[in-house]
Amino acid sequence: MEEAEKIIVYTSFDNVIAANIAKTKLDAYGIPCFLTEENFTGLYPLMNNLFPGVRLHVFEKDFDRAQEILTTIE
């Protein structure tokens, strides 16, 4: 039986739009990823300073490539 790949939180965003832009970039380059806490952030925008915001998750093995994509490609 194969060992499951570890999923990590790459980063978090203050708003859903920025998170979805980052997710779309990674999707375009074939990096599997997903977002969590989207609804909570949208429902309680004034409480974003208390919570981590919208979280972008990637496989740990894809972290370096995701960082390269999100920091160098506009």
Contacts in CASP RR format, 6 or more apart in sequence:
PFRMAT RR
TARGET T0000
AUTHOR 0000-0000-0000
METHOD contacts of the structure
MODEL  1
MEEAEKIIVYTSFDNVIAANIAKTKLDAYGIPCFLTEENFTGLYPLMNNL
FPGVRLHVFEKDFDRAQEILTTIE
5 59 0 8 1.000
5 60 0 8 1.000
5 61 0 8 1.000
6 59 0 8 1.000
6 60 0 8 1.000
7 57 0 8 1.000
7 58 0 8 1.000
7 59 0 8 1.000
7 60 0 8 1.000
8 57 0 8 1.000
8 58 0 8 1.000
8 59 0 8 1.000
8 60 0 8 1.000
8 63 0 8 1.000
9 55 0 8 1.000
9 56 0 8 1.000
9 57 0 8 1.000
10 33 0 8 1.000
10 56 0 8 1.000
10 57 0 8 1.000
10 58 0 8 1.000
10 63 0 8 1.000
10 66 0 8 1.000
10 67 0 8 1.000
11 22 0 8 1.000
11 55 0 8 1.000
11 56 0 8 1.000
12 19 0 8 1.000
12 37 0 8 1.000
12 52 0 8 1.000
12 53 0 8 1.000
12 54 0 8 1.000
12 55 0 8 1.000
12 56 0 8 1.000
13 19 0 8 1.000
13 22 0 8 1.000
13 53 0 8 1.000
13 54 0 8 1.000
13 56 0 8 1.000
14 41 0 8 1.000
14 48 0 8 1.000
14 53 0 8 1.000
14 54 0 8 1.000
15 41 0 8 1.000
15 45 0 8 1.000
15 54 0 8 1.000
16 38 0 8 1.000
16 41 0 8 1.000
16 42 0 8 1.000
16 54 0 8 1.000
18 54 0 8 1.000
19 35 0 8 1.000
19 38 0 8 1.000
19 54 0 8 1.000
19 55 0 8 1.000
19 56 0 8 1.000
20 35 0 8 1.000
22 56 0 8 1.000
22 70 0 8 1.000
23 33 0 8 1.000
23 34 0 8 1.000
23 35 0 8 1.000
23 56 0 8 1.000
25 69 0 8 1.000
25 70 0 8 1.000
25 73 0 8 1.000
26 32 0 8 1.000
26 33 0 8 1.000
26 56 0 8 1.000
26 58 0 8 1.000
26 66 0 8 1.000
26 69 0 8 1.000
26 70 0 8 1.000
27 33 0 8 1.000
29 65 0 8 1.000
29 69 0 8 1.000
31 58 0 8 1.000
31 62 0 8 1.000
31 65 0 8 1.000
31 66 0 8 1.000
31 69 0 8 1.000
32 58 0 8 1.000
32 59 0 8 1.000
32 62 0 8 1.000
33 56 0 8 1.000
33 57 0 8 1.000
33 58 0 8 1.000
33 62 0 8 1.000
33 66 0 8 1.000
34 56 0 8 1.000
34 57 0 8 1.000
35 54 0 8 1.000
35 55 0 8 1.000
35 56 0 8 1.000
35 57 0 8 1.000
36 54 0 8 1.000
36 55 0 8 1.000
36 57 0 8 1.000
37 51 0 8 1.000
37 52 0 8 1.000
37 53 0 8 1.000
37 54 0 8 1.000
37 55 0 8 1.000
38 54 0 8 1.000
40 51 0 8 1.000
40 53 0 8 1.000
41 48 0 8 1.000
41 51 0 8 1.000
41 53 0 8 1.000
41 54 0 8 1.000
44 51 0 8 1.000
58 66 0 8 1.000
END
